[in-house]
């Protein structure tokens, strides 16, 4: 209510006055505080008195001052206001209001306790109709739900709920299974792929999927994201034809064993041609797919997904999913720290908290690392300086600053599944570091480190680590959608992250293609040759061997500097059933359901 904000403005103007202690003030003085008329102020005071927030005893006559007594603290009113904002699905404004209450940190604890009850699983019953709702906070912003334009994990997860691809990859990244296509075949040259679509698959707007939508989706991807993620795959599509409404033939320029794996990614999601063309640039906010949920609305950062009853693989158990996103400025606010809703992604739990949950599953990891821009005419063109800088980055100190049960050292994109924490490194001796840097020819020059805004905190920590070793870093932030462009070529170092999930091979090829942009000619040729070998090799183990050879060569020349890996965990409350994990531990909303009683395991 706006009147609460008026009360807060008045209450804050008299910070030394306690509740239930009368204060002498005139109506005009109060009107000046709110920048309103005398008449409106009188009406506001009457309303506040009716709400029992204050008492107001007016005094008539020149020189007589009225008596105002506050009955409600500003913390109580702010909490009520924040709660009402949340009930109106405006979490952002509620958090902004609480940010203004810096003098009352306990207010955030009270708000967190209340807010925790708003998230998780809820059932609403009207007559005999029961509606099952899952509501959870996502500490990210959602910029786009267009498969051709997504950049972040939260966006990727929601796209997986709204769209489908021709085929799917199993969580281990080993088996590709039918999805929108019930079968496929490839010719002897492995360049002509033919897919046969299921009949009767519906888009959210009611039209049936046909082969022209598949052709349109891939052509659209080439047009909208010519340099996007995995563009090296779809750029090689030479032609497509649709002999009938359930058959599509795709001709590649050359053999590519990664092509079928690419079709399992949400980049290759199938979109409806008619809806895309009608929506134009608004399709990112009004997406239409064939997935188990459809987008019902998006207001104040709350994305509402409603069950799509005619889904071709069966109706989901949940009726609605509400994803409450947090803007970058609010990611450390209470909602991002909740521990009482039933499904939590990418969480860190204490031993005590973990014991209260049915299970905590470790399901994938991200890996942070630095690559060197060797094309820049500067210090790092010298291999000795690259080696000295790599040596100077104190990983032990870095892990201390990061700290956490999910953060570990790493020196490969192919770590063993149960590989223990790296114990070989010890804290660097600064004298030895300085000698090595000096001997290599480094004299304290500033190096430019480029990364995306989402990794700014990681870059700042790395800056602190390097400063300790006498290497000043200047951080340059480049938007994710521009990071593969020319802007980063002015940097000395590039801070990257890669998700090691079922699409690891695709992601690594994408990384090495990106590294070719700033590699010297001999390394560029090595990468090109190796990537071609990978894309023509049908044997998984032989492909992995080539990947390891690439990594070894890049590490030996100090062009690839590993930093750390982060294990991603998903925790489930005992009431959650039917868990099915996607990439990086995200839950498939279609499969989960809830019990009202705790689960008993034997």
TORBAMI-149066 format. One record per residue (C-alpha): residue number from 1; chain; z, y, x. Coordinates in steps of 0.001 Angstrom, whole numbers, always signed. Layout:
- i,ch,w,v,u
- NUM,A,Z,Y,X
...
This chain:
- i,ch,w,v,u
- 1,A,+0,+0,+0
- 2,A,-852,+3455,+1245
- 3,A,+2541,+4728,+97
- 4,A,+4231,+2473,+2679
- 5,A,+2292,+4234,+5417
- 6,A,+3484,+7584,+4068
- 7,A,+7066,+6338,+4183
- 8,A,+6577,+5100,+7757
- 9,A,+5200,+8496,+8790
- 10,A,+8250,+10272,+7342
- 11,A,+10719,+7733,+8725
- 12,A,+9259,+7966,+12228
- 13,A,+9656,+11734,+12130
- 14,A,+13453,+11337,+12050
- 15,A,+14110,+8568,+14628
- 16,A,+17746,+9561,+15250
- 17,A,+18732,+9436,+11566
- 18,A,+20197,+6114,+10485
- 19,A,+19813,+4437,+7109
- 20,A,+22286,+5508,+4393
- 21,A,+23072,+8788,+6218
- 22,A,+21967,+11913,+4236
- 23,A,+19535,+14297,+5854
- 24,A,+18945,+17930,+4865
- 25,A,+15273,+18813,+4560
- 26,A,+12923,+20737,+2253
- 27,A,+10076,+19322,+233
- 28,A,+7642,+21615,+2047
- 29,A,+8766,+20330,+5451
- 30,A,+8039,+16781,+4304
- 31,A,+4685,+17861,+2833
- 32,A,+3766,+19337,+6218
- 33,A,+4488,+15984,+7892
- 34,A,+2010,+14230,+5606
- 35,A,-430,+17138,+5434
- 36,A,-319,+17151,+1630
- 37,A,+546,+19620,-1143
- 38,A,+4073,+20330,-2399
- 39,A,+3173,+18767,-5764
- 40,A,+1875,+15538,-4182
- 41,A,+4976,+15313,-2006
- 42,A,+7217,+15476,-5081
- 43,A,+5236,+12628,-6664
- 44,A,+5466,+10552,-3473
- 45,A,+9225,+11038,-3260
- 46,A,+9655,+9921,-6872
- 47,A,+7590,+6797,-6183
- 48,A,+9523,+5970,-3012
- 49,A,+12777,+6381,-4872
- 50,A,+11533,+4008,-7581
- 51,A,+10792,+1464,-4843
- 52,A,+14399,+1967,-3643
- 53,A,+13267,+2955,-167
- 54,A,+15175,+6267,-242
- 55,A,+17235,+8579,-2378
- 56,A,+16201,+12188,-2925
- 57,A,+18531,+14857,-4274
- 58,A,+16587,+18114,-4713
- 59,A,+18411,+21448,-4412
- 60,A,+17002,+24497,-6132
- 61,A,+17284,+28048,-4950
- 62,A,+16204,+29961,-1845
- 63,A,+17905,+28701,+1294
- 64,A,+19148,+25469,-295
- 65,A,+18012,+22305,+1459
- 66,A,+17587,+19014,-377
- 67,A,+19257,+15744,+615
- 68,A,+17137,+12781,+1768
- 69,A,+18725,+9375,+2488
- 70,A,+16653,+6557,+3961
- 71,A,+17545,+3154,+2515
- 72,A,+14843,+1021,+4183
- 73,A,+14186,+833,+7911
- 74,A,+10708,+1428,+9221
- 75,A,+10710,-2166,+10520
- 76,A,+11257,-3563,+7021
- 77,A,+8487,-1430,+5552
- 78,A,+6088,-2196,+8420
- 79,A,+6688,-5920,+7949
- 80,A,+5962,-5678,+4216
- 81,A,+2811,-3686,+4901
- 82,A,+1584,-6144,+7545
- 83,A,+2235,-9067,+5198
- 84,A,+251,-7447,+2406
- 85,A,-2632,-6765,+4800
- 86,A,-2723,-10440,+5756
- 87,A,-2688,-11480,+2107
- 88,A,-5753,-9270,+1704
- 89,A,-7295,-11137,+4667
- 90,A,-7026,-8141,+7002
- 91,A,-5244,-9613,+9999
- 92,A,-6710,-7045,+12399
- 93,A,-5126,-4071,+10611
- 94,A,-1798,-5920,+10380
- 95,A,-1762,-6497,+14134
- 96,A,-2717,-2880,+14814
- 97,A,+187,-1731,+12650
- 98,A,+2608,-3948,+14571
- 99,A,+1252,-2623,+17871
- 100,A,+2431,+823,+16812
- 101,A,+5991,-514,+16446
- 102,A,+6578,-852,+20176
- 103,A,+10233,+154,+19768
- 104,A,+10892,-2948,+17613
- 105,A,+9764,-6084,+19506
- 106,A,+11848,-8281,+17163
- 107,A,+9484,-7261,+14365
- 108,A,+6707,-9291,+15938
- 109,A,+8942,-12377,+15982
- 110,A,+9677,-11930,+12270
- 111,A,+5985,-11436,+11551
- 112,A,+5059,-14521,+13602
- 113,A,+7552,-16667,+11701
- 114,A,+6136,-15468,+8384
- 115,A,+2511,-15699,+9543
- 116,A,+2913,-19285,+10708
- 117,A,+3457,-20283,+7098
- 118,A,+125,-18728,+6139
- 119,A,-1868,-20946,+8520
- 120,A,-2467,-24656,+8432
- 121,A,-3161,-26854,+5441
- 122,A,-2556,-25659,+1879
- 123,A,-3348,-27064,-1545
- 124,A,-3918,-24909,-4606
- 125,A,-3757,-26597,-8027
- 126,A,-5290,-25085,-11161
- 127,A,-4909,-27433,-14120
- 128,A,-5937,-30807,-12749
- 129,A,-8171,-29269,-10085
- 130,A,-6811,-29397,-6534
- 131,A,-8368,-27258,-3799
- 132,A,-7584,-28244,-186
- 133,A,-7732,-25382,+2319
- 134,A,-7418,-25337,+6095
- 135,A,-6683,-21928,+7607
- 136,A,-6322,-21279,+11321
- 137,A,-6500,-18374,+13791
- 138,A,-9193,-18247,+16454
- 139,A,-8400,-16037,+19480
- 140,A,-12018,-14908,+19771
- 141,A,-14445,-12590,+18058
- 142,A,-17437,-14045,+16237
- 143,A,-20539,-11994,+16968
- 144,A,-23242,-14324,+15676
- 145,A,-23678,-17609,+13834
- 146,A,-27393,-17810,+14534
- 147,A,-27945,-20941,+16680
- 148,A,-30495,-18994,+18728
- 149,A,-28015,-16246,+19614
- 150,A,-24564,-17803,+20126
- 151,A,-22713,-17378,+23428
- 152,A,-19070,-18400,+22905
- 153,A,-17176,-21584,+22082
- 154,A,-15793,-20311,+18762
- 155,A,-19290,-19416,+17585
- 156,A,-20581,-22761,+18794
- 157,A,-17942,-24661,+16849
- 158,A,-18656,-22866,+13575
- 159,A,-22397,-23382,+14035
- 160,A,-21654,-27118,+14307
- 161,A,-20080,-26991,+10843
- 162,A,-22988,-25064,+9291
- 163,A,-26037,-26659,+10906
- 164,A,-27459,-30017,+11944
- 165,A,-29928,-31145,+14569
- 166,A,-32465,-33936,+14643
- 167,A,-30176,-36178,+16706
- 168,A,-26571,-36313,+17908
- 169,A,-24801,-37146,+21153
- 170,A,-21683,-39294,+21219
- 171,A,-18526,-37638,+22692
- 172,A,-18952,-39472,+26016
- 173,A,-22483,-38159,+26462
- 174,A,-23946,-41655,+26766
- 175,A,-25560,-42533,+23419
- 176,A,-27938,-40462,+21274
- 177,A,-27886,-41368,+17589
- 178,A,-30044,-40420,+14550
- 179,A,-29077,-37446,+12408
- 180,A,-31609,-35347,+10475
- 181,A,-34202,-37637,+12015
- 182,A,-33581,-41275,+11082
- 183,A,-35913,-42533,+13834
- 184,A,-38127,-41373,+16682
- 185,A,-40589,-42691,+19244
- 186,A,-42221,-41508,+22449
- 187,A,-45546,-42395,+24037
- 188,A,-46053,-44083,+27417
- 189,A,-46271,-40741,+29253
- 190,A,-42973,-39705,+27631
- 191,A,-44450,-36320,+26767
- 192,A,-45333,-36863,+23083
- 193,A,-42285,-37262,+20862
- 194,A,-42529,-38170,+17174
- 195,A,-39559,-37729,+14816
- 196,A,-39242,-39093,+11281
- 197,A,-36993,-37029,+8995
- 198,A,-34602,-38247,+6336
- 199,A,-35681,-37555,+2778
- 200,A,-33603,-35495,+378
- 201,A,-31676,-33408,+2923
- 202,A,-30827,-30039,+1348
- 203,A,-30278,-26625,+2867
- 204,A,-27356,-24584,+1557
- 205,A,-29661,-22477,-620
- 206,A,-30911,-25596,-2391
- 207,A,-34328,-26258,-845
- 208,A,-35168,-29612,+705
- 209,A,-35670,-29821,+4464
- 210,A,-39170,-30691,+5644
- 211,A,-40993,-30987,+8951
- 212,A,-42272,-27395,+8843
- 213,A,-38656,-26188,+9158
- 214,A,-38245,-28198,+12369
- 215,A,-41418,-26703,+13817
- 216,A,-40364,-23205,+12746
- 217,A,-36879,-23620,+14256
- 218,A,-38165,-24550,+17713
- 219,A,-40876,-21863,+17661
- 220,A,-38264,-19314,+16597
- 221,A,-35959,-20371,+19428
- 222,A,-38736,-19831,+21971
- 223,A,-39437,-16400,+20506
- 224,A,-35844,-15138,+20117
- 225,A,-34310,-16661,+23252
- 226,A,-37054,-17068,+25875
- 227,A,-34407,-16956,+28624
- 228,A,-31493,-18403,+26679
- 229,A,-29362,-21473,+27254
- 230,A,-31589,-24521,+27967
- 231,A,-34721,-22374,+27746
- 232,A,-36185,-24465,+30574
- 233,A,-36391,-27334,+28060
- 234,A,-38000,-25727,+25047
- 235,A,-40261,-23521,+27153
- 236,A,-42203,-26697,+27989
- 237,A,-43122,-27400,+24359
- 238,A,-46911,-27088,+24370
- 239,A,-47630,-27777,+20718
- 240,A,-46207,-29211,+17496
- 241,A,-47915,-30628,+14449
- 242,A,-46642,-31898,+11102
- 243,A,-48926,-34613,+9648
- 244,A,-46659,-34822,+6584
- 245,A,-43415,-33334,+5280
- 246,A,-41182,-35912,+7013
- 247,A,-42988,-36279,+10357
- 248,A,-43200,-33933,+13337
- 249,A,-44903,-34519,+16679
- 250,A,-43833,-32472,+19700
- 251,A,-46009,-32331,+22802
- 252,A,-44363,-31415,+26119
- 253,A,-46168,-30039,+29146
- 254,A,-44597,-32708,+31346
- 255,A,-42082,-35511,+31196
- 256,A,-38509,-34354,+30682
- 257,A,-35727,-36899,+30227
- 258,A,-33417,-34052,+29160
- 259,A,-35527,-33227,+26102
- 260,A,-33867,-35659,+23698
- 261,A,-30410,-34608,+24957
- 262,A,-31349,-30979,+24324
- 263,A,-32125,-31806,+20698
- 264,A,-28480,-32915,+20297
- 265,A,-27201,-29415,+21138
- 266,A,-26567,-26795,+18474
- 267,A,-29214,-24603,+20109
- 268,A,-31695,-26996,+18527
- 269,A,-30155,-26657,+15049
- 270,A,-32671,-26683,+12219
- 271,A,-32904,-23501,+10134
- 272,A,-34864,-22880,+6898
- 273,A,-38014,-20864,+7428
- 274,A,-37914,-19074,+4077
- 275,A,-34265,-17975,+4388
- 276,A,-34679,-16846,+7992
- 277,A,-37678,-14713,+7246
- 278,A,-36034,-13229,+4156
- 279,A,-32802,-12396,+6009
- 280,A,-34501,-10917,+9065
- 281,A,-31918,-9628,+11518
- 282,A,-29082,-10424,+9094
- 283,A,-29394,-14194,+9497
- 284,A,-26696,-14124,+12212
- 285,A,-24149,-12999,+9604
- 286,A,-25662,-14880,+6649
- 287,A,-26591,-18232,+8146
- 288,A,-28014,-21076,+6078
- 289,A,-28172,-24617,+7373
- 290,A,-27814,-28203,+6194
- 291,A,-24260,-28718,+7525
- 292,A,-21170,-30078,+5723
- 293,A,-19948,-26519,+5099
- 294,A,-21718,-23335,+4053
- 295,A,-20687,-19771,+4870
- 296,A,-19135,-18245,+1730
- 297,A,-18144,-14892,+3194
- 298,A,-16983,-12836,+6141
- 299,A,-14709,-9852,+5691
- 300,A,-12168,-8274,+8053
- 301,A,-12837,-10981,+10653
- 302,A,-12068,-13862,+8250
- 303,A,-14923,-16376,+8105
- 304,A,-14776,-18559,+4992
- 305,A,-16525,-21909,+4974
- 306,A,-16864,-23752,+1669
- 307,A,-17668,-27436,+1321
- 308,A,-21340,-28225,+769
- 309,A,-21049,-30941,-1853
- 310,A,-24585,-32430,-1513
- 311,A,-24259,-32923,+2274
- 312,A,-26500,-35832,+3243
- 313,A,-23726,-37684,+5105
- 314,A,-21170,-37315,+2341
- 315,A,-18875,-34621,+991
- 316,A,-16096,-33327,+3252
- 317,A,-12459,-33911,+2205
- 318,A,-11577,-30228,+2654
- 319,A,-12781,-27732,+62
- 320,A,-12504,-24603,+2169
- 321,A,-11879,-23621,+5785
- 322,A,-10782,-20107,+6706
- 323,A,-11192,-19047,+10331
- 324,A,-9202,-15896,+11114
- 325,A,-10680,-14365,+14239
- 326,A,-8821,-12084,+16599
- 327,A,-10568,-9203,+18322
- 328,A,-10314,-8915,+22108
- 329,A,-7515,-6383,+21813
- 330,A,-5347,-8761,+19771
- 331,A,-5753,-12060,+21597
- 332,A,-2200,-12047,+22893
- 333,A,-708,-11126,+19537
- 334,A,+1548,-13470,+17552
- 335,A,-1258,-15250,+15719
- 336,A,-2671,-16399,+19031
- 337,A,+675,-17974,+19942
- 338,A,+1393,-19864,+16722
- 339,A,+2844,-23318,+17143
- 340,A,+3349,-24332,+13518
- 341,A,-93,-24927,+12064
- 342,A,-1483,-28427,+11939
- 343,A,-4481,-28275,+14310
- 344,A,-4375,-26337,+17574
- 345,A,-7239,-26082,+20059
- 346,A,-6961,-25347,+23783
- 347,A,-3167,-25178,+23626
- 348,A,-395,-25397,+26169
- 349,A,+2710,-27097,+24818
- 350,A,+6068,-27437,+26490
- 351,A,+7438,-30975,+26860
- 352,A,+9861,-30277,+24022
- 353,A,+7151,-28947,+21718
- 354,A,+4739,-31759,+22609
- 355,A,+7341,-34347,+21600
- 356,A,+7286,-32986,+18041
- 357,A,+3571,-33697,+17577
- 358,A,+1891,-36937,+16610
- 359,A,-485,-36754,+19530
- 360,A,-1916,-34398,+22112
- 361,A,-5405,-35346,+23160
- 362,A,-7031,-34220,+26369
- 363,A,-10717,-33886,+25658
- 364,A,-12818,-32162,+28264
- 365,A,-12472,-29288,+30684
- 366,A,-13975,-26063,+31905
- 367,A,-14603,-25383,+35572
- 368,A,-14495,-21921,+37163
- 369,A,-16417,-21253,+40372
- 370,A,-18270,-18593,+42368
- 371,A,-21880,-18584,+43473
- 372,A,-23261,-16376,+46222
- 373,A,-26186,-14009,+45765
- 374,A,-28008,-14821,+48984
- 375,A,-31000,-12656,+48112
- 376,A,-28951,-9490,+48433
- 377,A,-29453,-7935,+51845
- 378,A,-25814,-7809,+52863
- 379,A,-22885,-9524,+54475
- 380,A,-23125,-12800,+52598
- 381,A,-26618,-13484,+53862
- 382,A,-24686,-14551,+56974
- 383,A,-23593,-18194,+56557
- 384,A,-20594,-17675,+58873
- 385,A,-19260,-14864,+56659
- 386,A,-19799,-16995,+53535
- 387,A,-17743,-19763,+55127
- 388,A,-15018,-17323,+56191
- 389,A,-14796,-15805,+52679
- 390,A,-14582,-19271,+51147
- 391,A,-11782,-20127,+53576
- 392,A,-9985,-16853,+52826
- 393,A,-9703,-17553,+49065
- 394,A,-6210,-19001,+48867
- 395,A,-6499,-21597,+46073
- 396,A,-2783,-22380,+46208
- 397,A,-1933,-18734,+45529
- 398,A,-4660,-18619,+42863
- 399,A,-3130,-21577,+41012
- 400,A,+324,-19992,+41261
- 401,A,-995,-16839,+39574
- 402,A,-2765,-18849,+36884
- 403,A,+86,-21361,+36439
- 404,A,+28,-23874,+33627
- 405,A,-52,-27565,+32933
- 406,A,-3761,-27418,+32140
- 407,A,-4839,-25612,+35327
- 408,A,-5706,-27640,+38426
- 409,A,-7648,-27275,+41625
- 410,A,-11122,-28798,+41706
- 411,A,-13911,-29290,+44214
- 412,A,-16613,-30983,+42141
- 413,A,-18379,-30915,+38792
- 414,A,-17907,-34685,+38766
- 415,A,-14154,-35221,+39204
- 416,A,-12754,-38655,+38579
- 417,A,-11243,-39020,+35068
- 418,A,-7690,-39523,+36335
- 419,A,-8038,-37490,+39518
- 420,A,-4593,-36102,+40497
- 421,A,-3902,-32516,+41403
- 422,A,-5316,-31481,+44759
- 423,A,-2525,-31613,+47305
- 424,A,-4575,-31222,+50480
- 425,A,-4509,-27425,+50550
- 426,A,-1529,-25389,+51600
- 427,A,-968,-21659,+51387
- 428,A,-3235,-19857,+53842
- 429,A,-1854,-18318,+57002
- 430,A,-2961,-14697,+56775
- 431,A,-3231,-14297,+60553
- 432,A,-5580,-17294,+60738
- 433,A,-7571,-15942,+57795
- 434,A,-7942,-12545,+59448
- 435,A,-9060,-14077,+62747
- 436,A,-11671,-16189,+61026
- 437,A,-13046,-13257,+59026
- 438,A,-13200,-11049,+62133
- 439,A,-14864,-13770,+64205
- 440,A,-17535,-14157,+61528
- 441,A,-18289,-10423,+61622
- 442,A,-16495,-9298,+58474
- 443,A,-14679,-5952,+58814
- 444,A,-13091,-5346,+55419
- 445,A,-16190,-4249,+53525
- 446,A,-15974,-4248,+49707
- 447,A,-17782,-7094,+47955
- 448,A,-19086,-6786,+44393
- 449,A,-18101,-9596,+42009
- 450,A,-20090,-9806,+38755
- 451,A,-18974,-11702,+35666
- 452,A,-18907,-11394,+31873
- 453,A,-16207,-9414,+29991
- 454,A,-14614,-12633,+28710
- 455,A,-13715,-13573,+32314
- 456,A,-12304,-10184,+33242
- 457,A,-8750,-11545,+33502
- 458,A,-9899,-14334,+35828
- 459,A,-11812,-11808,+37938
- 460,A,-8725,-9587,+38200
- 461,A,-6629,-12518,+39441
- 462,A,-9316,-13427,+41960
- 463,A,-9388,-9791,+43052
- 464,A,-5647,-10003,+43706
- 465,A,-6060,-13242,+45692
- 466,A,-8839,-11774,+47826
- 467,A,-6913,-8535,+48401
- 468,A,-4071,-10583,+49881
- 469,A,-6557,-11954,+52425
- 470,A,-7961,-8503,+53197
- 471,A,-11140,-8751,+51125
- 472,A,-11503,-5907,+48585
- 473,A,-13463,-6876,+45470
- 474,A,-15174,-4523,+43052
- 475,A,-15534,-6120,+39617
- 476,A,-18735,-5548,+37668
- 477,A,-18737,-6710,+34026
- 478,A,-22063,-7661,+32454
- 479,A,-22451,-8688,+28777
- 480,A,-23062,-12428,+28381
- 481,A,-26461,-11913,+26775
- 482,A,-27575,-9904,+29839
- 483,A,-25906,-11957,+32555
- 484,A,-29021,-13954,+33427
- 485,A,-31010,-10758,+33891
- 486,A,-31540,-8337,+36755
- 487,A,-28157,-6580,+36404
- 488,A,-26279,-9234,+38356
- 489,A,-28674,-9140,+41314
- 490,A,-26809,-6150,+42753
- 491,A,-23633,-8227,+43094
- 492,A,-22540,-10237,+46147
- 493,A,-20619,-12866,+44205
- 494,A,-20999,-14238,+40669
- 495,A,-18038,-15679,+38775
- 496,A,-19174,-18475,+36468
- 497,A,-17627,-21106,+34236
- 498,A,-19149,-24315,+32981
- 499,A,-17993,-26713,+30273
- 500,A,-17852,-30301,+31444
- 501,A,-18485,-32059,+28150
- 502,A,-21035,-34513,+26736
- 503,A,-23788,-32007,+27612
- 504,A,-22750,-31743,+31278
- 505,A,-26181,-32701,+32633
- 506,A,-27915,-30035,+30560
- 507,A,-25332,-27442,+31518
- 508,A,-25648,-28206,+35234
- 509,A,-29434,-28023,+35169
- 510,A,-29076,-24695,+33376
- 511,A,-26653,-23536,+36090
- 512,A,-28937,-24588,+38937
- 513,A,-31920,-22955,+37249
- 514,A,-29834,-19801,+37081
- 515,A,-28845,-20099,+40746
- 516,A,-32510,-20262,+41705
- 517,A,-32732,-16584,+40766
- 518,A,-30518,-15603,+43709
- 519,A,-31190,-18442,+46166
- 520,A,-33092,-18247,+49440
- 521,A,-36547,-19881,+49439
- 522,A,-35452,-23144,+51079
- 523,A,-32564,-23604,+48627
- 524,A,-34782,-22587,+45717
- 525,A,-37255,-25309,+46733
- 526,A,-34462,-27878,+47098
- 527,A,-33139,-27074,+43640
- 528,A,-36611,-27178,+42082
- 529,A,-37403,-30546,+43651
- 530,A,-34041,-32046,+42703
- 531,A,-34194,-30800,+39116
- 532,A,-37665,-32303,+38689
- 533,A,-36364,-35628,+39991
- 534,A,-33510,-35507,+37487
- 535,A,-35783,-34700,+34558
- 536,A,-38114,-37592,+35407
- 537,A,-35374,-40164,+36055
- 538,A,-34439,-42390,+33061
- 539,A,-31499,-44061,+34822
- 540,A,-28198,-42219,+34182
- 541,A,-26507,-43359,+37416
- 542,A,-29442,-42275,+39555
- 543,A,-29466,-38856,+37866
- 544,A,-25767,-38427,+38641
- 545,A,-26438,-39321,+42271
- 546,A,-29010,-36517,+42499
- 547,A,-26575,-34073,+40892
- 548,A,-23967,-34968,+43504
- 549,A,-26475,-34439,+46321
- 550,A,-27261,-30938,+45017
- 551,A,-23573,-30108,+44837
- 552,A,-22910,-31363,+48351
- 553,A,-25674,-29245,+49863
- 554,A,-24532,-26094,+48053
- 555,A,-20912,-26632,+49111
- 556,A,-21833,-27302,+52749
- 557,A,-23647,-23961,+52999
- 558,A,-20850,-22182,+51089
- 559,A,-23188,-21063,+48340
- 560,A,-20983,-22696,+45694
- 561,A,-17237,-21993,+45863
- 562,A,-15057,-24011,+43471
- 563,A,-11908,-22351,+42137
- 564,A,-10127,-24414,+39475
- 565,A,-10533,-26485,+36350
- 566,A,-8815,-26149,+33004
- 567,A,-8098,-29155,+30845
- 568,A,-8538,-28476,+27156
- 569,A,-6043,-30003,+24772
- 570,A,-6011,-30419,+21028
- 571,A,-2728,-31117,+19265
- 572,A,-2413,-32652,+15814
- 573,A,+451,-32499,+13376
- 574,A,+1536,-35890,+11946
- 575,A,+141,-34897,+8542
- 576,A,-3443,-34707,+9846
- 577,A,-5682,-37753,+9309
- 578,A,-9309,-38619,+9962
- 579,A,-9514,-36741,+13273
- 580,A,-12965,-36851,+14854
- 581,A,-13502,-34795,+17994
- 582,A,-16576,-32822,+18937
- 583,A,-17298,-31221,+22267
- 584,A,-14195,-29960,+24047
- 585,A,-11788,-31290,+21439
- 586,A,-12933,-29273,+18436
- 587,A,-12303,-31080,+15175
- 588,A,-15102,-31930,+12758
- 589,A,-13814,-30344,+9586
- 590,A,-15827,-32766,+7454
- 591,A,-13712,-35730,+8513
- 592,A,-10126,-34506,+8381
- 593,A,-7643,-34835,+5558
- 594,A,-3890,-34452,+5175
- 595,A,-942,-36437,+3915
- 596,A,+2121,-34944,+2291
- 597,A,+4480,-37345,+4078
- 598,A,+4885,-38051,+7802
- 599,A,+2794,-40866,+9217
- 600,A,+4656,-43966,+10350
- 601,A,+3203,-45750,+13366
- 602,A,+4132,-49234,+14522
